[in-house]
Amino acid sequence: MNGRLRPIRTKPSAPKRKQTLLLLQREPETPMEMDEPTVVTTWENRTQIIEIMHSAREMSQEFQDLWDKSGGSGRLSQDDTDRLIELLREIGNLNDMLMRLA
């Protein structure tokens, strides 16, 4: 999945109490630009890249666990939604760390 996920807030169609429904909308994939940095693994930075990839794998598993917990519907408790937002932020931070190695 190359597209980026971003949270969007919507209002429920039949509000019985004041609440906000959080949905994830997938941004369209865009081809890589030629001027984007290429991450090159070297003997000096390989440990950092391995750590980043390990963290990404753990976050990906937690993301999958949240999806499974929702029963595939995407409906989560507020605590799980907060964790999902935090995970997305952490994934973005990992991407920034990886790009700094480029």
Z-matrix of the N, CA and C atoms (Angstrom, degrees):
N
C 1 1.446
C 2 1.511 1 107.77
N 3 1.330 2 117.17 1 107.56
C 4 1.454 3 121.94 2 -178.18
C 5 1.515 4 112.39 3 -92.03
N 6 1.338 5 118.44 4 -21.65
C 7 1.460 6 120.42 5 -179.49
C 8 1.517 7 110.34 6 -69.03
N 9 1.300 8 116.65 7 153.49
C 10 1.454 9 120.76 8 179.96
C 11 1.515 10 109.18 9 -95.19
N 12 1.325 11 116.48 10 141.31
C 13 1.449 12 121.55 11 176.37
C 14 1.512 13 108.42 12 -93.67
N 15 1.316 14 115.12 13 139.92
C 16 1.452 15 118.44 14 175.41
C 17 1.517 16 107.59 15 -139.48
N 18 1.333 17 117.61 16 140.33
C 19 1.457 18 120.12 17 -179.94
C 20 1.523 19 111.02 18 -75.63
N 21 1.317 20 115.86 19 141.75
C 22 1.456 21 120.96 20 171.63
C 23 1.519 22 107.11 21 -128.94
N 24 1.296 23 116.79 22 146.87
C 25 1.463 24 120.60 23 -179.83
C 26 1.522 25 109.25 24 -102.44
N 27 1.315 26 114.81 25 134.21
C 28 1.455 27 120.35 26 176.17
C 29 1.518 28 108.11 27 -131.18
N 30 1.309 29 115.90 28 162.28
C 31 1.458 30 120.59 29 176.04
C 32 1.526 31 108.32 30 -99.03
N 33 1.339 32 117.99 31 139.89
C 34 1.459 33 119.73 32 179.21
C 35 1.524 34 110.96 33 -62.10
N 36 1.335 35 116.47 34 152.35
C 37 1.459 36 120.49 35 -176.02
C 38 1.528 37 112.26 36 -70.17
N 39 1.307 38 117.95 37 -32.86
C 40 1.460 39 120.49 38 -179.94
C 41 1.527 40 108.70 39 -127.65
N 42 1.325 41 117.40 40 81.52
C 43 1.464 42 118.75 41 -175.97
C 44 1.523 43 111.85 42 -71.17
N 45 1.335 44 116.78 43 119.35
C 46 1.455 45 121.71 44 175.84
C 47 1.518 46 109.45 45 -97.88
N 48 1.312 47 115.09 46 -26.15
C 49 1.464 48 121.05 47 174.69
C 50 1.515 49 106.77 48 -144.84
N 51 1.286 50 115.99 49 163.53
C 52 1.465 51 119.80 50 -176.97
C 53 1.527 52 109.25 51 -69.67
N 54 1.323 53 115.98 52 112.82
C 55 1.459 54 121.14 53 178.24
C 56 1.518 55 109.61 54 -153.47
N 57 1.300 56 115.22 55 161.55
C 58 1.457 57 121.36 56 177.29
C 59 1.512 58 107.90 57 -123.13
N 60 1.304 59 116.38 58 133.58
C 61 1.455 60 122.00 59 178.26
C 62 1.517 61 108.13 60 -98.41
N 63 1.311 62 117.37 61 128.08
C 64 1.460 63 122.02 62 -179.26
C 65 1.520 64 108.87 63 -103.76
N 66 1.317 65 116.22 64 121.83
C 67 1.458 66 122.24 65 177.46
C 68 1.516 67 108.70 66 -115.56
N 69 1.314 68 116.09 67 154.94
C 70 1.457 69 120.09 68 174.64
C 71 1.511 70 108.15 69 -104.59
N 72 1.310 71 115.43 70 132.48
C 73 1.452 72 121.22 71 178.22
C 74 1.514 73 107.49 72 -116.98
N 75 1.320 74 116.03 73 129.33
C 76 1.455 75 120.61 74 -178.35
C 77 1.516 76 109.36 75 -85.36
N 78 1.329 77 115.59 76 124.82
C 79 1.458 78 119.66 77 176.59
C 80 1.521 79 108.31 78 -74.32
N 81 1.310 80 117.48 79 146.17
C 82 1.465 81 119.60 80 -179.71
C 83 1.525 82 111.30 81 -63.24
N 84 1.322 83 114.16 82 146.98
C 85 1.456 84 119.25 83 178.40
C 86 1.523 85 109.44 84 -72.50
N 87 1.296 86 115.32 85 141.10
C 88 1.463 87 119.73 86 177.54
C 89 1.518 88 108.11 87 -122.58
N 90 1.303 89 118.06 88 143.67
C 91 1.466 90 119.38 89 178.45
C 92 1.522 91 110.16 90 -65.62
N 93 1.309 92 115.89 91 148.34
C 94 1.466 93 120.06 92 179.49
C 95 1.516 94 110.24 93 -65.71
N 96 1.299 95 114.67 94 135.88
C 97 1.461 96 120.44 95 177.24
C 98 1.525 97 108.85 96 -76.09
N 99 1.309 98 116.28 97 151.62
C 100 1.458 99 120.67 98 -179.34
C 101 1.526 100 112.07 99 -69.41
N 102 1.345 101 117.29 100 -24.71
C 103 1.456 102 119.01 101 -176.99
C 104 1.525 103 113.03 102 -91.38
N 105 1.334 104 118.24 103 3.61
C 106 1.453 105 120.44 104 177.73
C 107 1.522 106 109.36 105 -72.15
N 108 1.340 107 116.79 106 144.22
C 109 1.462 108 118.90 107 -178.95
C 110 1.525 109 111.18 108 -67.78
N 111 1.299 110 115.71 109 147.01
C 112 1.450 111 122.17 110 176.33
C 113 1.518 112 107.53 111 -103.63
N 114 1.340 113 116.21 112 130.17
C 115 1.453 114 119.96 113 178.69
C 116 1.524 115 107.62 114 -81.55
N 117 1.297 116 115.88 115 122.96
C 118 1.460 117 121.60 116 179.88
C 119 1.522 118 108.01 117 -113.55
N 120 1.321 119 115.57 118 124.71
C 121 1.451 120 119.81 119 177.75
C 122 1.517 121 109.04 120 -81.92
N 123 1.315 122 114.85 121 126.24
C 124 1.460 123 119.91 122 177.01
C 125 1.522 124 107.90 123 -120.99
N 126 1.285 125 115.68 124 170.83
C 127 1.450 126 120.79 125 178.18
C 128 1.527 127 109.62 126 -61.10
N 129 1.329 128 117.54 127 -32.89
C 130 1.460 129 121.91 128 -176.95
C 131 1.530 130 112.66 129 -75.79
N 132 1.339 131 119.00 130 -34.98
C 133 1.467 132 119.51 131 -174.65
C 134 1.526 133 113.62 132 -106.90
N 135 1.312 134 117.95 133 5.34
C 136 1.464 135 119.55 134 -175.16
C 137 1.524 136 112.25 135 -62.94
N 138 1.336 137 118.21 136 -36.29
C 139 1.459 138 120.92 137 179.54
C 140 1.525 139 110.44 138 -63.90
N 141 1.327 140 117.23 139 -42.87
C 142 1.468 141 120.73 140 178.31
C 143 1.529 142 110.71 141 -62.13
N 144 1.321 143 116.58 142 -44.09
C 145 1.466 144 119.95 143 -178.94
C 146 1.522 145 110.54 144 -65.90
N 147 1.324 146 117.77 145 -40.30
C 148 1.469 147 120.96 146 177.74
C 149 1.522 148 109.94 147 -62.21
N 150 1.335 149 118.16 148 -41.90
C 151 1.468 150 121.57 149 178.13
C 152 1.526 151 111.06 150 -63.63
N 153 1.319 152 117.15 151 -42.19
C 154 1.467 153 121.06 152 178.54
C 155 1.526 154 110.01 153 -62.31
N 156 1.327 155 116.86 154 -45.22
C 157 1.463 156 120.47 155 -179.13
C 158 1.529 157 111.40 156 -66.47
N 159 1.324 158 117.12 157 -36.42
C 160 1.464 159 120.95 158 176.91
C 161 1.533 160 109.88 159 -63.85
N 162 1.336 161 116.71 160 -45.61
C 163 1.471 162 120.59 161 177.86
C 164 1.524 163 110.81 162 -61.75
N 165 1.328 164 116.48 163 -41.25
C 166 1.466 165 120.37 164 179.58
C 167 1.523 166 110.67 165 -62.56
N 168 1.323 167 116.97 166 -39.72
C 169 1.466 168 120.22 167 178.93
C 170 1.527 169 110.77 168 -64.22
N 171 1.338 170 117.17 169 -43.21
C 172 1.461 171 120.68 170 178.31
C 173 1.530 172 111.10 171 -62.52
N 174 1.335 173 116.60 172 -42.95
C 175 1.466 174 120.42 173 179.35
C 176 1.518 175 110.86 174 -65.98
N 177 1.304 176 116.52 175 -38.69
C 178 1.460 177 120.93 176 178.42
C 179 1.525 178 110.51 177 -62.27
N 180 1.330 179 116.56 178 -40.76
C 181 1.462 180 120.13 179 178.65
C 182 1.522 181 110.44 180 -65.87
N 183 1.329 182 117.27 181 -41.88
C 184 1.463 183 120.16 182 178.52
C 185 1.528 184 110.67 183 -64.43
N 186 1.336 185 116.26 184 -39.38
C 187 1.463 186 121.53 185 176.35
C 188 1.533 187 109.55 186 -59.97
N 189 1.348 188 117.21 187 -44.92
C 190 1.465 189 121.75 188 178.63
C 191 1.525 190 110.83 189 -63.74
N 192 1.333 191 117.18 190 -40.27
C 193 1.464 192 120.81 191 178.63
C 194 1.528 193 110.98 192 -61.93
N 195 1.336 194 117.20 193 -40.24
C 196 1.467 195 120.19 194 177.39
C 197 1.526 196 110.60 195 -63.85
N 198 1.330 197 116.41 196 -41.64
C 199 1.466 198 120.35 197 178.72
C 200 1.527 199 110.11 198 -62.83
N 201 1.336 200 116.72 199 -45.05
C 202 1.465 201 120.59 200 178.96
C 203 1.527 202 110.66 201 -62.61
N 204 1.328 203 116.44 202 -39.17
C 205 1.465 204 121.55 203 179.55
C 206 1.531 205 111.15 204 -61.69
N 207 1.324 206 116.66 205 -30.94
C 208 1.464 207 120.64 206 -179.63
C 209 1.525 208 111.62 207 -78.41
N 210 1.335 209 116.73 208 -4.61
C 211 1.458 210 119.96 209 -177.64
C 212 1.516 211 111.79 210 73.94
N 213 1.320 212 116.89 211 20.20
C 214 1.460 213 120.73 212 -179.81
C 215 1.516 214 113.59 213 80.25
N 216 1.322 215 116.96 214 2.68
C 217 1.467 216 119.99 215 -178.16
C 218 1.527 217 112.41 216 -91.19
N 219 1.330 218 116.72 217 -19.51
C 220 1.459 219 120.15 218 -177.13
C 221 1.517 220 113.12 219 84.74
N 222 1.330 221 117.69 220 -1.13
C 223 1.469 222 120.99 221 178.92
C 224 1.525 223 108.48 222 -86.66
N 225 1.330 224 115.65 223 121.04
C 226 1.455 225 121.46 224 -176.18
C 227 1.521 226 110.53 225 -127.10
N 228 1.325 227 115.22 226 158.23
C 229 1.460 228 119.95 227 173.13
C 230 1.528 229 108.32 228 -67.81
N 231 1.312 230 116.01 229 167.05
C 232 1.464 231 119.39 230 179.77
C 233 1.524 232 111.00 231 -61.81
N 234 1.344 233 116.89 232 -41.13
C 235 1.469 234 119.82 233 178.85
C 236 1.524 235 111.27 234 -61.88
N 237 1.343 236 116.58 235 -43.48
C 238 1.463 237 120.19 236 179.13
C 239 1.527 238 111.15 237 -67.38
N 240 1.335 239 116.71 238 -36.38
C 241 1.466 240 120.51 239 177.43
C 242 1.525 241 110.28 240 -64.82
N 243 1.332 242 116.15 241 -42.31
C 244 1.463 243 120.07 242 177.33
C 245 1.528 244 110.64 243 -61.34
N 246 1.333 245 116.77 244 -41.44
C 247 1.469 246 120.25 245 178.78
C 248 1.526 247 110.49 246 -65.58
N 249 1.330 248 116.67 247 -38.27
C 250 1.462 249 120.61 248 178.91
C 251 1.527 250 110.71 249 -61.90
N 252 1.321 251 116.93 250 -44.29
C 253 1.465 252 121.21 251 178.02
C 254 1.529 253 109.77 252 -61.62
N 255 1.328 254 115.82 253 -42.58
C 256 1.466 255 120.23 254 178.49
C 257 1.537 256 110.78 255 -62.93
N 258 1.334 257 116.87 256 -41.43
C 259 1.469 258 120.77 257 177.77
C 260 1.522 259 111.50 258 -61.45
N 261 1.316 260 116.91 259 -43.85
C 262 1.464 261 120.38 260 179.48
C 263 1.526 262 110.93 261 -62.01
N 264 1.324 263 116.10 262 -39.04
C 265 1.465 264 120.55 263 177.70
C 266 1.535 265 110.10 264 -65.30
N 267 1.335 266 116.56 265 -42.91
C 268 1.465 267 120.80 266 179.55
C 269 1.528 268 111.01 267 -64.64
N 270 1.318 269 117.19 268 -38.88
C 271 1.463 270 121.16 269 177.87
C 272 1.529 271 109.71 270 -63.45
N 273 1.323 272 116.80 271 -41.84
C 274 1.466 273 120.77 272 176.34
C 275 1.523 274 111.49 273 -61.65
N 276 1.333 275 116.53 274 -39.71
C 277 1.466 276 120.63 275 178.13
C 278 1.528 277 111.19 276 -64.57
N 279 1.347 278 116.53 277 -39.15
C 280 1.467 279 119.58 278 176.86
C 281 1.523 280 110.62 279 -62.21
N 282 1.319 281 116.06 280 -40.96
C 283 1.463 282 120.06 281 178.30
C 284 1.531 283 110.50 282 -61.42
N 285 1.330 284 116.35 283 -42.68
C 286 1.469 285 120.04 284 177.85
C 287 1.528 286 111.08 285 -61.57
N 288 1.348 287 116.47 286 -42.61
C 289 1.462 288 120.13 287 178.82
C 290 1.526 289 110.65 288 -61.90
N 291 1.317 290 116.44 289 -41.87
C 292 1.460 291 120.49 290 -179.51
C 293 1.526 292 110.88 291 -65.32
N 294 1.327 293 116.97 292 -40.93
C 295 1.464 294 120.14 293 -179.91
C 296 1.529 295 112.07 294 -67.02
N 297 1.343 296 117.01 295 -29.30
C 298 1.469 297 119.59 296 176.95
C 299 1.527 298 111.47 297 -67.84
N 300 1.330 299 116.43 298 -22.08
C 301 1.465 300 120.27 299 177.54
C 302 1.520 301 111.65 300 -81.52
N 303 1.328 302 116.37 301 -9.51
C 304 1.475 303 119.78 302 -177.12
C 305 1.512 304 110.73 303 -72.09
